[in-house]
Amino acid sequence: MTDSTAQPTLRTPGLVDAHIHPDKTSWGQAWQSRRPASTLVELIDNDRTAQAGYVGSVEERAFALFSHALDNGTLGMRAHVDVSSELGTRNVEGVRAAAERIGGDLTVQIVAFPQFGLLRNPGTFETMAAALDAGADLVGGIDPGGLEGDLHGHLDAIFGLADRAGRDLDIHLHDGGEGGLAQIREVARRTIAGGRQGRVTIGHAFALCDAHLPSFGQTLELVAEAGLWVATCALGTDPVPDLDLFERHGVRLAAGSDGVRDAWSPFGTGSMVDRAHLLAYRTGAMTDAELERTFHIASVSGGEMMGLASITEWDERSDTRLEFAAENLAQLVVDRPAPLRVLRDGRVLR
């Protein structure tokens, strides 16, 4: 006799964490108390202090987070890793070592990220170049206007480095308001001019979350024309995009965890099902279609950004998949279960 009450098994594509900082995490370590901060500079200073005080190595902490994320169905990850004159390339080397330990089960792309500034931190540009030979895959950037104070100088540096090394770019941009939109438009123009459509990502893009700004519509159209990816994390009080507006304008959106248990925030679980739930909650998702959309953003969209065919070309017969105890994607996003099974290329990983 069959059990009519048995929970159905739902098959889904793998999840992708499109924006995460594994070198900063305290995952698997003792509890980390955090100091208050009200500005980006204060947050960065707190992070610098925290990183200097970690007992566990970058490799150890990143590997613990990678393993946990894999248990929760993440098969691809865009990892932003700090590079600076003080740190050198050691964080990149540590995260690359952790990625090699986890093997092909988790695809990790590393962004060389100048968290403490590029132009304002002498020696960091040279270290960024070295990081591309030490395990980094992409060139990163951070707030050319608000943090660096030199929009064109910062973008000249990172686009020039990407051109010389033949790499894609992924740029943090927290600046809001018209100033933030102006920076995004300049990134879009340079992307189009260099034939880089689809190969440049902007993380956070808080200015694109305010549809009341006068140049918002113009900027969104240019972002779509440039094929820019936007990575949102929907964390805390951070602004979130209007998913309907992005969809109507053809702007491509992926989702990430950002910091997981680091100096920036005590929150973050390393589960992209949790992140889909949070994005749904923050954007007022109500219908099944709206809930399903957030899962798509946390899985297939991220797979498109990273170029992971096993996720973007997924169907229910695929041997790379997740299996959940859920009726449908809408229930999955609301209930947030861990996967029953994680499979990649026919191998049962968890």
C-alpha positions in Angstrom: 0.0 0.0 0.0 1.3 3.5 -0.9 1.4 6.3 1.6 -0.9 9.0 0.2 0.5 11.5 2.7 4.1 11.1 1.6 5.7 14.4 0.6 6.4 14.7 -3.1 10.0 15.1 -4.3 10.7 18.3 -6.3 13.6 18.4 -8.8 15.2 21.7 -9.4 18.3 23.2 -11.1 21.3 23.9 -8.9 21.7 27.1 -7.0 24.2 29.9 -7.7 25.6 32.4 -5.2 26.4 35.3 -7.5 28.1 37.5 -4.9 29.8 36.3 -1.7 32.9 37.1 0.3 34.4 33.7 1.5 37.7 35.2 2.7 35.9 37.4 5.3 33.7 34.7 6.8 33.9 33.4 10.4 32.0 30.2 9.4 33.1 27.3 11.6 34.9 29.6 14.0 34.0 31.0 17.4 31.3 33.7 17.6 32.4 37.1 16.4 31.0 40.2 18.1 30.7 43.2 15.8 31.3 46.8 16.3 28.7 49.4 15.2 29.2 51.2 11.9 27.1 53.8 10.1 29.2 54.4 6.9 30.9 52.4 4.3 34.4 53.5 5.4 33.6 52.5 9.0 32.4 49.1 7.8 35.6 48.6 5.8 37.7 49.6 8.8 35.9 47.1 11.0 36.5 44.4 8.4 40.2 45.2 8.2 40.5 44.8 12.0 38.5 41.6 12.0 40.6 40.0 9.2 43.7 40.7 11.1 42.3 38.9 14.2 41.1 35.7 12.7 42.6 32.5 14.1 41.5 30.2 11.2 43.3 30.6 7.9 41.5 31.9 4.8 41.6 28.5 3.3 40.1 26.8 6.4 37.3 29.3 6.8 36.4 29.4 3.0 36.4 25.6 2.8 34.0 25.4 5.7 31.7 27.9 4.0 32.0 26.1 0.6 31.2 22.8 2.2 28.1 24.2 3.9 26.9 26.0 0.8 27.3 22.7 -1.2 25.3 20.8 1.3 22.5 23.4 0.7 22.6 23.0 -3.1 24.9 25.8 -4.2 26.8 24.5 -7.3 28.3 27.8 -8.5 29.8 30.8 -6.7 31.1 34.2 -7.6 33.6 34.9 -4.8 34.8 38.4 -4.2 38.2 38.2 -2.5 40.2 41.1 -1.0 43.4 42.2 -2.6 45.4 45.1 -1.2 49.0 46.3 -0.7 48.7 45.0 2.9 47.2 41.6 2.1 49.0 41.0 -1.1 47.5 38.0 -2.9 47.3 35.7 0.1 43.5 35.8 0.4 43.1 34.9 -3.3 45.5 32.1 -2.8 43.6 30.8 0.3 40.3 30.9 -1.5 41.7 29.2 -4.6 43.2 26.5 -2.4 39.8 25.9 -0.7 38.1 25.8 -4.1 40.6 23.2 -5.3 39.9 21.1 -2.1 36.2 21.1 -2.8 36.9 20.1 -6.4 34.6 20.2 -9.3 31.5 19.8 -7.2 31.4 23.6 -6.7 32.4 25.9 -9.5 34.1 29.0 -7.9 35.0 32.1 -9.8 37.2 34.5 -7.9 37.1 38.3 -8.3 40.2 40.2 -7.3 38.5 42.9 -5.1 40.1 46.1 -4.0 38.0 46.4 -0.8 40.2 49.0 0.8 40.5 51.1 -2.3 42.5 51.0 -5.5 43.7 54.5 -6.3 43.7 55.6 -2.7 45.7 52.6 -1.5 49.1 52.7 -3.3 50.4 49.4 -4.4 47.0 47.8 -4.7 46.8 48.1 -8.5 50.0 46.1 -9.0 48.7 43.5 -6.5 45.4 43.3 -8.5 47.5 42.4 -11.6 49.4 39.8 -9.6 46.2 38.3 -8.2 45.1 37.4 -11.7 48.2 35.1 -11.9 47.6 33.8 -8.3 44.1 32.3 -8.8 41.7 35.2 -9.5 39.4 35.0 -12.6 37.9 38.4 -12.8 38.8 42.1 -12.1 36.9 43.8 -9.4 36.2 47.4 -8.5 34.5 49.5 -5.8 32.6 52.8 -5.7 34.7 54.8 -8.1 32.9 58.0 -7.0 31.9 57.7 -3.3 35.0 55.8 -2.0 37.7 56.5 -4.6 36.7 60.0 -5.6 37.8 59.5 -9.2 35.3 57.9 -11.4 37.3 57.9 -14.6 40.6 57.2 -13.0 39.2 54.1 -11.2 37.4 52.8 -14.3 40.4 53.5 -16.5 42.5 51.3 -14.2 40.1 48.3 -13.9 38.9 48.3 -17.5 42.5 48.6 -18.7 43.6 45.7 -16.5 40.7 43.6 -17.7 41.6 44.4 -21.3 45.2 43.5 -20.9 44.5 40.3 -19.1 41.4 39.3 -21.1 39.2 39.1 -18.1 35.6 40.0 -17.2 34.7 42.6 -14.5 32.5 42.6 -11.4 32.2 46.0 -9.7 30.8 46.8 -6.2 28.7 50.0 -6.4 27.0 51.0 -3.2 26.6 54.7 -4.1 23.0 55.8 -4.3 21.2 58.7 -5.9 21.9 60.5 -9.1 25.7 60.1 -8.5 25.3 56.4 -8.3 23.3 56.3 -11.5 25.9 58.4 -13.3 28.6 55.9 -12.3 26.4 53.0 -13.6 25.9 54.8 -16.9 29.6 55.3 -17.3 30.2 51.5 -16.6 27.6 50.7 -19.2 29.1 53.1 -21.8 32.5 51.5 -21.4 31.0 48.1 -21.6 29.4 48.8 -24.9 32.4 50.6 -26.3 34.7 47.6 -25.4 32.3 45.0 -26.8 31.9 43.5 -23.3 28.1 43.1 -23.4 27.2 40.3 -20.9 30.7 40.3 -19.3 30.4 43.0 -16.7 28.5 42.8 -13.4 27.6 45.5 -10.9 27.1 44.3 -7.3 24.5 46.0 -5.2 23.7 48.9 -7.6 21.7 50.6 -4.9 21.0 53.6 -7.2 19.0 51.3 -9.5 16.7 50.5 -6.6 15.2 54.0 -6.6 12.7 54.5 -9.5 12.0 58.0 -8.4 15.4 59.4 -9.5 15.1 61.6 -12.6 17.6 59.6 -14.7 16.4 56.2 -13.5 14.6 55.1 -16.7 17.4 56.3 -18.9 20.0 54.4 -16.8 17.9 51.2 -16.8 17.7 51.3 -20.6 21.4 51.8 -20.9 22.1 48.9 -18.5 19.9 46.6 -20.6 21.7 47.7 -23.8 25.1 47.0 -22.2 23.9 43.6 -21.0 25.1 44.4 -17.5 24.4 41.9 -14.8 23.2 43.2 -11.5 23.9 41.1 -8.4 21.5 41.8 -5.5 21.7 40.5 -1.9 18.6 41.8 -0.3 20.3 42.1 3.0 19.0 43.9 6.1 17.9 47.5 5.2 19.8 47.5 1.9 17.7 48.7 -1.1 16.2 46.0 -3.4 15.3 46.3 -7.0 11.9 46.4 -8.5 11.8 43.0 -10.1 8.9 43.8 -12.4 10.7 46.9 -13.7 14.0 45.0 -14.3 12.1 42.3 -16.1 10.2 44.7 -18.3 13.4 46.5 -19.3 15.3 43.3 -19.9 17.9 43.9 -17.1 19.5 40.7 -15.9 19.5 40.0 -12.2 21.3 37.4 -10.1 21.3 36.9 -6.3 24.1 36.4 -3.7 24.7 36.1 0.0 27.2 39.0 0.2 28.9 38.5 3.7 28.2 35.4 5.7 28.9 35.8 9.4 31.7 38.3 8.9 32.5 41.8 10.3 29.8 43.4 8.2 26.9 41.4 9.5 26.0 38.6 11.9 23.5 37.2 9.4 23.9 35.0 6.3 23.5 31.2 6.2 25.2 30.2 3.0 21.9 28.9 1.7 20.6 30.3 -1.6 17.1 29.0 -0.8 17.2 31.3 2.2 18.4 34.1 -0.1 15.5 33.5 -2.6 13.1 33.5 0.4 14.6 36.8 1.6 14.4 38.4 -1.9 10.8 37.3 -2.1 10.0 38.7 1.3 11.8 42.0 0.6 10.1 42.5 -2.7 6.6 41.6 -1.5 6.2 38.4 -3.5 2.7 37.0 -3.2 1.7 34.8 -6.1 3.3 31.5 -7.1 4.8 33.1 -10.1 6.5 35.9 -8.0 7.9 33.3 -5.6 9.2 31.1 -8.5 10.9 34.1 -10.0 13.1 34.6 -7.0 14.2 30.9 -7.1 15.0 31.4 -10.8 17.1 34.5 -9.9 19.0 32.4 -7.3 19.6 29.5 -9.7 19.3 29.8 -13.5 20.0 33.5 -13.7 23.2 33.0 -11.7 24.1 30.1 -13.9 23.8 32.3 -16.9 26.0 35.0 -15.3 28.7 32.4 -14.6 28.3 30.4 -17.8 27.2 27.1 -16.2 25.5 25.1 -18.8 24.5 22.3 -16.4 22.3 24.9 -14.6 21.1 27.0 -17.5 20.1 24.1 -19.7 18.6 22.1 -16.9 15.5 20.0 -17.2 14.0 17.3 -14.9 16.0 14.6 -16.6 19.3 16.3 -15.9 21.9 14.5 -13.9 22.9 17.8 -12.3 20.0 18.7 -10.0 18.7 19.2 -6.5 15.9 17.2 -4.9 13.6 18.8 -2.3 10.6 17.6 -0.2 8.3 20.2 -1.6 5.2 20.4 -3.8 6.4 23.2 -6.0 8.9 26.1 -6.2 6.6 28.5 -4.5 6.4 26.3 -1.4 10.1 25.6 -1.6 10.9 29.4 -1.4 8.5 29.9 1.5 9.4 26.8 3.6 13.2 26.9 2.9 14.1 23.2 3.3 17.6 21.9 2.8 17.8 19.6 -0.3 17.2 15.9 0.2 19.9 15.2 -2.5 22.5 17.2 -4.4 23.7 15.7 -7.7 26.3 16.8 -10.1 27.0 15.0 -13.3 25.2 12.0 -11.9 27.3 11.9 -8.7 25.3 12.1 -5.4 27.2 14.8 -3.4 25.0 15.1 -0.4 
